[in-house]
Amino acid sequence: MQEKLQAPIAHFDLENEYDSYINAAFRSSKKGQAYLFMGTEYVVFDYSQGPSHAEVVEGPLPICKGFPFLRFTFFVEYELDAAFGSGENEAIFFLGDECAKINYSSNPSYDIKQITEMFLFLQCTLFESDIDAALESWESNEAFLFKDDQCVCINYSSDNCGLVSTIRPIAEFFPILKDTFFDSGIQAAFMTNCYEVVLFKKDRWAWIKFGSPTRRFDTPFLHIGQMCPSLRNILPRKNSGLDGHGIDCSCVPNSSTGSTRRIYTPEEVEWLRATMERKHRSRKYVNVEDLCR
């Protein structure tokens, strides 16, 4: 029988809480809204009135509150790397070298695989181990993936999946971003219902208005500035993993609510260590093996 390791209340504890800005986002199936993720929390963001009047209409809340079917998975307990909307009430989340295809309708479901298992064509590319950000495309069944200053467009449909473009610098896909804060990397992004692109990086955002899919690179309007007051009032977040969920959250072990501790396999412990080292090389964490003894 494979040895199991008892996990602590939080899968890993931070020696010090750290600041989280928008680290992932995707367009909601509800018109004019998007999900924005900050550490282990999320908000519902209404962008229908443009950058000057965009506002948070729900949250911040733990990810497990909005996506309860993902409880006891890494995708609600750690900072997501990226996400994009992939259909009606559907999205794809990325964390480390894994991704989850989710359906968040009234009949939810999810399928977790390694990136290169779900997207075979990403094998032997810089996107096979992790992804910085993702963005819905104006074309059906297509999305942009970002890592460092590089970008690629993919088709994720079951019938025609594959690379739509070569891997190129971000500024070649979006020339308007050349020599801006965003041409060296993007932390999160989503496409609005009006073919506008919203990008996030630390405490800044960019709002690119193309006007129509056929004129997407024809003199677009670019707004780069501090995030709207509704976001500035809640950012940055102090990310403390499960410790920040509250005792009434079913993700947190609590005998009175019947929630139980998650069990780690040695392979999962190793995966966690590698993922944390890649994502947070500059931050200090308690040793995973010590936590799981």
C-alpha positions as CSV (number, residue, x, y, z in Angstrom):
1,M,0.0,0.0,0.0
2,Q,1.3,3.4,-0.9
3,E,2.4,5.5,2.0
4,K,0.2,8.5,2.8
5,L,1.3,11.7,4.4
6,Q,-1.0,13.6,6.7
7,A,-1.3,17.2,5.6
8,P,-1.5,20.1,8.0
9,I,-4.5,22.4,8.2
10,A,-3.0,24.5,5.4
11,H,-1.3,22.6,2.7
12,F,1.7,24.9,3.2
13,D,2.2,27.8,5.5
14,L,3.9,31.0,4.6
15,E,6.5,32.3,7.0
16,N,5.2,35.7,6.1
17,E,2.0,36.6,4.3
18,Y,2.7,38.0,0.9
19,D,0.9,40.5,-1.3
20,S,-1.3,39.1,-4.2
21,Y,-2.6,41.1,-7.1
22,I,-4.6,39.7,-10.0
23,N,-2.9,36.5,-10.9
24,A,-5.6,34.9,-13.2
25,A,-8.8,35.9,-14.9
26,F,-11.4,34.7,-17.3
27,R,-14.5,36.1,-18.9
28,S,-17.7,34.9,-17.3
29,S,-20.6,33.4,-19.3
30,K,-22.7,36.3,-17.8
31,K,-22.4,39.2,-20.2
32,G,-20.3,42.1,-19.0
33,Q,-18.6,40.2,-16.1
34,A,-15.3,38.4,-15.4
35,Y,-13.8,36.4,-12.6
36,L,-10.6,37.8,-11.2
37,F,-8.3,35.7,-8.9
38,M,-6.0,37.0,-6.2
39,G,-4.1,34.3,-4.3
40,T,-6.7,31.9,-3.0
41,E,-9.6,34.4,-3.4
42,Y,-11.7,35.7,-6.3
43,V,-14.1,38.5,-7.2
44,V,-16.8,38.9,-9.8
45,F,-15.9,42.0,-11.8
46,D,-18.4,44.0,-13.9
47,Y,-16.6,45.7,-16.8
48,S,-19.7,46.6,-18.8
49,Q,-19.4,50.3,-18.2
50,G,-15.8,50.6,-19.4
51,P,-12.5,51.2,-17.4
52,S,-13.7,54.3,-15.6
53,H,-16.7,52.7,-14.1
54,A,-15.8,49.0,-13.8
55,E,-16.4,47.6,-10.4
56,V,-16.3,44.6,-8.1
57,V,-19.9,43.2,-7.6
58,E,-19.1,40.1,-5.6
59,G,-16.2,39.2,-3.3
60,P,-13.5,38.9,-2.4
61,L,-14.3,35.3,-1.5
62,P,-12.3,32.1,-1.1
63,I,-12.2,30.2,-4.5
64,C,-13.8,27.3,-2.8
65,K,-17.0,29.3,-2.2
66,G,-17.5,30.1,-5.9
67,F,-16.2,26.7,-7.1
68,P,-17.1,24.3,-4.3
69,F,-16.7,21.2,-6.5
70,L,-13.0,21.9,-6.5
71,R,-12.6,21.7,-2.8
72,F,-9.6,19.6,-1.6
73,T,-7.8,20.2,-5.0
74,F,-4.8,22.3,-5.5
75,F,-6.8,24.7,-7.6
76,V,-8.6,26.3,-4.6
77,E,-5.8,26.1,-2.1
78,Y,-3.0,27.8,-4.1
79,E,-2.5,30.8,-6.3
80,L,-3.7,30.0,-9.8
81,D,-1.2,30.7,-12.6
82,A,-3.7,31.4,-15.3
83,A,-7.2,30.8,-16.6
84,F,-9.4,31.3,-19.7
85,G,-13.1,30.9,-20.5
86,S,-13.6,28.0,-22.9
87,G,-17.3,28.0,-23.5
88,E,-20.7,28.4,-21.8
89,N,-20.0,28.0,-18.1
90,E,-16.7,26.4,-18.9
91,A,-13.1,27.5,-18.2
92,I,-9.6,26.0,-18.0
93,F,-7.4,26.7,-14.9
94,F,-3.6,26.3,-14.8
95,L,-1.4,25.6,-11.8
96,G,2.1,24.5,-12.2
97,D,2.3,21.8,-14.8
98,E,-1.3,20.8,-14.3
99,C,-4.6,22.2,-15.7
100,A,-8.3,21.7,-14.9
101,K,-11.1,21.9,-17.4
102,I,-14.1,22.9,-15.4
103,N,-17.9,23.3,-15.9
104,Y,-19.3,25.7,-13.3
105,S,-22.9,25.3,-14.2
106,S,-25.6,24.0,-11.9
107,N,-24.3,20.5,-12.8
108,P,-20.6,21.1,-12.2
109,S,-17.7,18.9,-13.2
110,Y,-13.9,19.0,-13.6
111,D,-11.1,17.1,-15.3
112,I,-7.5,17.6,-14.0
113,K,-4.6,16.6,-16.2
114,Q,-1.0,17.6,-16.9
115,I,-0.7,20.5,-19.4
116,T,1.0,18.2,-21.9
117,E,-1.7,15.5,-21.5
118,M,-4.6,17.9,-22.2
119,F,-2.6,19.8,-24.8
120,L,-0.3,17.4,-26.4
121,F,1.0,20.0,-28.8
122,L,2.6,21.9,-26.0
123,Q,5.1,19.2,-25.3
124,C,8.7,20.4,-25.7
125,T,7.7,24.0,-25.6
126,L,8.3,26.6,-22.8
127,F,4.6,26.2,-21.9
128,E,4.8,22.6,-20.8
129,S,5.8,23.3,-17.2
130,D,3.7,26.3,-16.3
131,I,1.9,29.3,-17.9
132,D,1.9,32.9,-16.7
133,A,-1.4,34.1,-18.2
134,A,-4.1,33.1,-20.7
135,L,-6.6,35.0,-22.7
136,E,-9.7,34.1,-24.6
137,S,-9.4,34.8,-28.3
138,W,-11.9,36.6,-30.6
139,E,-11.9,33.4,-32.6
140,S,-14.0,30.4,-31.5
141,N,-12.1,27.7,-29.6
142,E,-8.9,29.7,-29.6
143,A,-6.9,31.2,-26.8
144,F,-3.6,33.0,-26.2
145,L,-1.0,31.7,-23.7
146,F,1.7,33.8,-22.2
147,K,5.0,33.0,-20.5
148,D,7.7,35.6,-19.8
149,D,7.8,37.8,-22.9
150,Q,6.5,35.1,-25.2
151,C,3.0,34.3,-26.5
152,V,1.3,31.6,-28.6
153,C,-2.2,31.1,-30.0
154,I,-3.8,27.7,-29.6
155,N,-6.9,25.9,-30.7
156,Y,-8.3,23.8,-27.9
157,S,-11.3,22.2,-29.7
158,S,-11.4,18.4,-29.7
159,D,-11.6,18.3,-33.5
160,N,-8.9,20.8,-34.4
161,C,-6.6,21.2,-31.4
162,G,-3.1,22.4,-32.0
163,L,-0.9,25.5,-32.4
164,V,-2.5,28.3,-34.4
165,S,0.7,30.3,-34.5
166,T,4.4,30.1,-33.8
167,I,5.7,31.1,-30.4
168,R,6.6,34.8,-30.7
169,P,7.2,37.9,-28.5
170,I,4.1,39.5,-26.9
171,A,4.8,42.7,-28.8
172,E,4.5,40.9,-32.1
173,F,1.0,39.6,-31.3
174,F,-0.1,42.9,-29.8
175,P,2.1,45.7,-31.4
176,I,0.4,48.3,-29.3
177,L,2.1,46.9,-26.2
178,K,5.6,47.4,-27.6
179,D,7.8,49.4,-25.1
180,T,5.1,49.3,-22.5
181,F,5.0,47.7,-19.0
182,F,3.4,44.6,-20.5
183,D,5.7,43.6,-23.4
184,S,8.0,41.8,-20.9
185,G,5.3,39.7,-19.3
186,I,1.6,39.5,-18.3
187,Q,0.1,38.2,-15.0
188,A,-3.5,37.9,-16.0
189,A,-5.9,38.8,-18.9
190,F,-9.4,38.4,-20.2
191,M,-11.3,39.3,-23.4
192,T,-14.5,41.2,-23.0
193,N,-17.7,40.6,-24.9
194,C,-16.9,43.7,-27.0
195,Y,-13.5,42.5,-28.3
196,E,-11.6,44.5,-25.7
197,V,-8.5,43.0,-24.0
198,V,-7.9,43.7,-20.3
199,L,-4.4,42.9,-19.0
200,F,-3.1,42.9,-15.4
201,K,0.4,43.1,-14.0
202,K,1.1,43.9,-10.4
203,D,-0.8,47.2,-9.6
204,R,-1.3,48.2,-13.2
205,W,-3.8,47.3,-15.9
206,A,-4.1,47.8,-19.6
207,W,-7.5,48.2,-21.4
208,I,-7.2,47.7,-25.2
209,K,-10.2,48.6,-27.2
210,F,-10.2,47.2,-30.7
211,G,-13.7,48.1,-31.7
212,S,-14.4,44.9,-33.7
213,P,-12.7,41.6,-34.5
214,T,-12.0,42.6,-38.1
215,R,-10.3,45.8,-37.0
216,R,-8.5,44.5,-33.9
217,F,-5.1,45.9,-34.8
218,D,-6.3,49.0,-36.6
219,T,-5.5,52.1,-34.3
220,P,-6.8,50.5,-31.1
221,F,-7.3,52.6,-28.0
222,L,-4.9,51.7,-25.2
223,H,-5.5,52.7,-21.6
224,I,-2.7,51.9,-19.1
225,G,-3.0,53.2,-15.5
226,Q,-3.7,52.3,-11.9
227,M,-6.6,49.9,-11.4
228,C,-10.1,51.3,-10.9
229,P,-11.0,52.4,-7.3
230,S,-13.1,49.3,-6.8
231,L,-10.0,47.1,-7.3
232,R,-7.5,49.5,-5.6
233,N,-9.6,49.3,-2.4
234,I,-9.1,45.6,-2.1
235,L,-5.6,45.1,-3.6
236,P,-3.1,43.9,-2.7
237,R,-4.5,40.9,-0.8
238,K,-2.6,39.2,2.0
239,N,-2.3,35.6,0.7
240,S,-2.2,33.1,3.6
241,G,-3.5,30.0,1.9
242,L,-6.1,27.9,3.7
243,D,-5.4,29.8,6.9
244,G,-7.2,32.7,5.4
245,H,-10.4,30.8,4.6
246,G,-12.0,31.0,8.1
247,I,-12.9,28.2,10.4
248,D,-16.4,27.8,8.8
249,C,-14.9,26.9,5.4
250,S,-15.2,23.2,4.6
251,C,-11.7,23.3,3.1
252,V,-10.3,23.8,6.6
253,P,-10.3,20.7,8.8
254,N,-13.0,21.2,11.5
255,S,-14.4,18.4,13.6
256,S,-17.6,20.3,14.3
257,T,-18.4,20.7,10.6
258,G,-17.3,17.2,9.6
259,S,-14.5,18.4,7.2
260,T,-11.4,16.2,7.2
261,R,-7.8,16.7,6.5
262,R,-6.6,16.1,3.0
263,I,-4.0,13.3,2.6
264,Y,-0.9,13.8,0.5
265,T,1.0,11.1,-1.4
266,P,4.8,11.4,-1.5
267,E,4.4,12.2,-5.2
268,E,2.1,15.1,-4.4
269,V,4.5,16.5,-1.8
270,E,7.3,16.4,-4.5
271,W,5.0,18.1,-7.0
272,L,4.1,20.8,-4.4
273,R,7.7,21.5,-3.7
274,A,8.7,21.8,-7.3
275,T,5.7,24.1,-8.1
276,M,6.3,26.4,-5.2
277,E,10.0,26.7,-6.0
278,R,9.1,27.7,-9.6
279,K,6.4,30.2,-8.6
280,H,8.0,31.8,-5.6
281,R,11.7,31.6,-5.8
282,S,12.0,35.0,-4.1
283,R,9.7,34.1,-1.2
284,K,10.4,32.1,2.0
285,Y,8.3,29.0,2.8
286,V,8.2,26.5,5.5
287,N,9.7,23.2,4.3
288,V,6.9,21.0,2.8
289,E,8.3,17.8,4.3
290,D,8.4,19.3,7.8
291,L,4.7,20.3,7.4
292,C,3.6,16.8,6.3
293,R,5.3,14.8,9.1
